[in-house]
Amino acid sequence: MNNKVIGIVLVVVGVALAAWGYDVYDAASSQITRALSGDTPIEAWAGMIVGAVCVLLGAFKLK
């Protein structure tokens, strides 16, 4: 596969994962959990962090 195609796929997947992670973070059940115990769901952190890493890797592949 071409590096540019891999880069584009990584950027798209990264944006989707980051959006999903933020959606989990902003969900009503997550807000209640954060208000009561202060804990953030691990799925939210994982989605946002892995999404950001994928976007960065994809950006480097596009150069």
HUHUUR-V57554 format. One record per helix or strand of 2 or more residues. SS is the DSSP state (~ for helix, > for strand). FROM is the first residue (numbers start at 1). TO is the last residue. If there is no record, write none. Layout:
ss/from/to
SS/FROM/TO
SS/FROM/TO
//
This chain:
ss/from/to
~/3/25
~/28/37
~/42/62
//
